[in-house]
Amino acid sequence: MQKIWYGDALNYLQYNEADIIYYYRPIGTQEKQKELENKIENEIKKGGIIIASYKEDKEIANNKKFKVIAEEPWTHGLTYILQKK
């Protein structure tokens, strides 16, 4: 089983196989960052956990498909720990 993958995160095809996905704002533009966040949130498997540092799209807190495990404020943004229901 491959543990680490190197490449363009928007082209990754196996988010649905991950138990845990961590990211620390890997994309500099808001539009592309939101695109990546939506891709991960749509593709992660049920029960999967996302640790999202400096998340761009804050609407996740209202998304009924996710349980917010933690919401941690930091200097430049929020870190969310989420689990897909």
C-alpha positions in Angstrom: 0.0 0.0 0.0 1.4 3.4 -1.0 1.7 5.7 2.1 3.0 8.9 0.5 2.2 10.4 -2.8 4.0 13.2 -4.6 2.2 15.3 -7.3 -0.6 17.7 -8.0 -3.2 17.3 -5.3 -6.0 18.2 -7.7 -5.0 15.2 -9.9 -4.8 12.7 -7.1 -7.4 9.9 -7.6 -7.3 8.0 -4.4 -8.7 10.3 -1.7 -11.5 7.7 -1.3 -8.9 5.2 0.1 -7.6 7.4 2.8 -8.5 7.0 6.5 -6.9 10.4 7.3 -6.0 13.4 5.1 -4.0 16.3 6.5 -3.2 19.4 4.6 -1.7 22.8 5.6 -3.1 25.1 2.9 -1.1 23.7 0.0 -2.5 26.1 -2.7 -1.9 29.8 -2.6 -5.0 31.1 -4.5 -8.4 31.1 -2.8 -10.2 29.7 -5.8 -7.9 26.7 -6.3 -7.7 26.0 -2.6 -11.5 25.8 -2.4 -11.5 23.5 -5.4 -9.0 21.2 -3.6 -11.0 21.3 -0.4 -14.2 20.4 -2.2 -12.5 17.6 -4.1 -11.2 16.0 -0.8 -14.5 16.5 1.0 -16.5 14.9 -1.8 -14.1 12.0 -2.3 -13.0 11.0 1.2 -14.7 7.8 2.3 -17.3 7.6 5.0 -15.7 7.7 8.4 -12.6 9.3 7.0 -10.9 12.2 8.9 -9.7 15.4 7.4 -7.3 17.7 9.3 -7.5 21.0 7.5 -5.1 23.8 8.6 -6.0 27.3 7.3 -9.1 26.0 5.6 -10.4 28.5 3.0 -14.0 27.4 2.8 -15.5 27.8 6.4 -18.9 26.5 5.3 -17.8 23.0 6.3 -19.0 23.7 9.8 -22.6 23.7 8.4 -22.2 20.7 6.1 -24.4 17.9 7.5 -22.1 15.3 5.8 -19.4 16.0 8.3 -19.0 16.0 12.1 -16.7 18.7 13.3 -14.5 17.0 15.9 -12.5 20.2 16.6 -12.2 23.8 15.4 -9.0 25.3 16.6 -8.2 29.0 16.1 -4.7 30.0 15.0 -3.0 33.3 14.2 -3.9 33.3 10.5 -6.9 31.0 10.3 -8.7 27.9 11.6 -7.8 24.3 11.7 -10.7 21.9 11.4 -10.7 18.3 12.3 -13.6 16.7 10.5 -15.1 13.2 10.1 -17.3 12.3 7.2 -20.6 10.8 8.3 
